Amino acid sequence: MRHLITELVLSTIEKREKGESRKVKIKVNNIELEIFEGAKVKDALRLFYARQNKQIPKQMPIVRDDYGHRVGEGGALLPDAKLWFE
């Protein structure tokens, strides 16, 4: 599994360098967002707050995936990712 994720991330970086980046759909607190491929968790939070017309908090909230595991701000997003935070 780790090898597959590494390949996806490297592929995304190569596409971005060539200008071939595309958008992927994710969900944050059950709200669907479209974000650029290769985005990080912190990018998704920024987009979420912007779409809610809310200010980004100074301390980012604890974020969990759909399985309840904590994910870091620098974590890569895969298509159809589901993130939750309070």
N, C-alpha and C positions, 0 to 999 in steps of 0.2 A: 504494500500500500504506500509506504513512504517513497519508494522509487517512482510510482505513478504520480504522486503529488509533485515530486521534484521535476519530473518531465513536464508536467502541466505548467509549473512556474517558469521553467526555462523556455518553454514554447511561447508563453505569454510575453516574456521579456523580449524574445526575438521578434515577435509580431509587433510589439510596441516600437521597437527600434526601426522597423521597416515601415511604420505608420499604418499597420494593418489591425490595430487594436479594435475590438468590438465591445459591445455592451452585453452584460449578463444580468439576469433577474435574480434578486435576493429578497429576503423578507427580514425586516427589523421590527420587532414587537408586533408581528403579524401584519405589517404594512409593506406592500410590495414596492420595491425600488428597482430602478434600472441604473447600473453603475458600470464603469469601464472594467473590462477584463483585466485582471491583475491587481485590482484594488485590495487594500488592506482593511482590516476591521475598523481602524480609526477613520478611514475614508467613508465607510458606510455610516458611521456615527455622525460624521460631519454632514453628510447628505441628509440623513434622517432629521437632524436638528434644523437644517436649513428648510426642508420641506414642511416642518411643523412651525416655522417662523419663530423658533426659540433660539436663545443664545446657547452656545456650546459651553458646558460647565468647565470650570478651571481644572477640576479633577474628573477625569473620565470615569463613568460608572463601570461596575463589574459587568462584563459581558459573558453570556453563556451561549453555547450552541444548542441545537434542538435536543441533544442528549443530556443537557444539564452540565456539561463540562465547561469550565472557565476557558476563555480564549483571550489571548493577548492582543493589544492594540495593533501590533505589527504582524499579526497573523494574516496569511493570504486567504482570500475569499474564493470559493469555488462556485460555479453556477448553482443556483437553487439553494444556496446557503440560507439557514434560518438562524437569526441571532435574537437574543432576548436580553433586556437589561431593565433595571428599575429606574 
